[in-house]
Amino acid sequence: MANWAWVTKVHRAIYQKTDGRVGARLAGLPMCLLTTVGRKSGLLRTLPLACFPDGDDLIVVASNNGQEHDPAWWLNLREQPEAEVQFGRERRRMTASRATPEEQARLWPWLKQRNPAYARYDGRTEREIPIVILRDRS
């Protein structure tokens, strides 16, 4: 996991340093920088995530690489749903919510088509992988 943490740190730094001109796509996937408030620390936490536009919304998946527990960023958003997202050069203040069962049914096949890794992650875990919808706060 240490190598993944290093890749994440470098990716975030490049994305921020180039104002989204580099790092907005990784392995063919659109990427965003999601900034949440740490539920325990109260500190801002920023990490790159695959991020899929759906109309005016942005969709992220709390897959945590198929692990049995939710990723920290999703736990943070459940506690404090306001976030900042940088998608390419665009920055937006957004509010996160978990997809309803109807939204999940619509989005999950679409997301697995765009990122086949989600199907593998889904097969690794007993938990339902949360789909998170980010909506403009304006």
C-alpha positions in Angstrom: 0.0 0.0 0.0 2.9 2.3 0.6 3.6 2.5 -3.2 -0.1 3.4 -3.9 0.1 6.2 -1.3 3.2 7.5 -3.0 1.5 7.4 -6.4 -1.5 9.2 -5.0 0.7 11.9 -3.4 2.7 12.5 -6.6 -0.5 12.5 -8.7 -2.1 15.1 -6.4 1.0 17.3 -6.5 1.2 17.3 -10.3 -2.5 17.9 -10.7 -2.3 20.9 -8.3 1.0 22.3 -9.6 -0.3 22.3 -13.2 -3.8 23.6 -12.3 -5.3 20.4 -13.7 -3.5 20.6 -17.1 -1.6 17.4 -16.2 -3.2 14.6 -14.2 -6.9 15.1 -15.2 -6.7 11.7 -16.9 -5.0 8.7 -15.7 -5.0 5.3 -17.4 -7.7 6.6 -19.7 -10.0 7.6 -16.8 -11.1 11.2 -16.0 -9.7 12.2 -12.6 -10.7 14.9 -10.1 -9.2 16.1 -6.9 -11.7 15.7 -4.1 -11.1 17.8 -0.9 -13.0 16.7 2.2 -12.8 17.7 5.9 -11.3 14.9 8.0 -14.0 13.6 10.4 -11.5 13.1 13.2 -8.8 15.7 12.5 -10.9 18.5 11.0 -8.1 19.0 8.5 -8.6 19.3 4.7 -7.8 16.0 2.9 -7.3 16.0 -0.9 -6.9 13.0 -3.1 -7.3 12.1 -6.8 -10.2 9.9 -7.7 -11.7 8.7 -10.9 -14.6 11.0 -11.5 -17.4 10.7 -14.1 -19.6 13.6 -15.3 -23.3 12.8 -15.3 -25.1 15.9 -16.5 -24.2 18.7 -14.1 -23.2 16.1 -11.4 -19.9 14.3 -10.9 -19.9 10.7 -9.9 -17.2 9.0 -7.8 -17.2 5.4 -6.5 -16.2 4.4 -2.9 -14.7 1.1 -4.1 -11.6 1.2 -1.9 -10.1 -1.3 -4.4 -12.6 -3.9 -3.3 -11.7 -3.9 0.3 -14.3 -4.8 2.9 -14.4 -1.3 4.4 -15.3 2.1 3.0 -12.5 4.5 2.1 -11.7 7.3 4.5 -12.8 10.0 2.0 -16.4 8.5 1.9 -16.5 8.3 5.8 -15.5 12.0 5.8 -18.2 12.9 3.3 -20.8 11.0 5.3 -19.9 13.1 8.3 -19.5 16.4 6.4 -21.0 16.2 2.9 -19.6 19.6 1.7 -16.5 19.2 -0.5 -14.4 21.0 -3.0 -13.7 19.3 -6.4 -11.2 20.2 -9.0 -12.1 18.6 -12.3 -9.5 19.5 -14.8 -9.0 23.3 -14.4 -12.5 23.8 -13.0 -13.1 24.1 -9.3 -16.5 23.6 -7.8 -18.0 23.6 -4.3 -20.2 20.5 -4.1 -22.3 18.5 -1.8 -22.0 14.7 -1.7 -24.8 12.2 -1.3 -25.0 8.4 -1.7 -26.9 7.3 -4.8 -30.5 6.1 -4.1 -31.2 2.5 -5.1 -32.7 3.8 -8.3 -29.7 5.9 -9.1 -27.4 3.0 -8.1 -29.3 0.7 -10.5 -28.9 3.2 -13.4 -25.3 4.2 -12.7 -23.5 1.0 -11.7 -23.6 -0.7 -15.1 -22.6 2.6 -16.8 -19.7 3.0 -14.3 -18.4 -0.6 -14.7 -18.4 -0.1 -18.5 -16.2 3.0 -18.1 -13.9 1.4 -15.5 -13.9 -2.4 -15.7 -11.9 -2.5 -12.4 -15.2 -1.7 -10.6 -16.5 -5.1 -11.6 -13.5 -6.8 -10.1 -13.8 -4.8 -6.9 -17.5 -5.7 -6.7 -16.5 -9.3 -6.9 -14.0 -9.0 -4.0 -16.2 -7.5 -1.4 -19.5 -8.4 0.4 -20.4 -4.8 0.9 -22.4 -2.8 -1.6 -19.9 -0.3 -3.1 -21.3 3.2 -2.6 -21.8 5.4 -5.6 -21.4 9.0 -4.5 -23.0 11.8 -6.4 -21.4 15.3 -6.1 -23.8 18.2 -6.8 -23.1 21.9 -7.1 -23.8 23.8 -3.9 -24.9 26.9 -5.7 
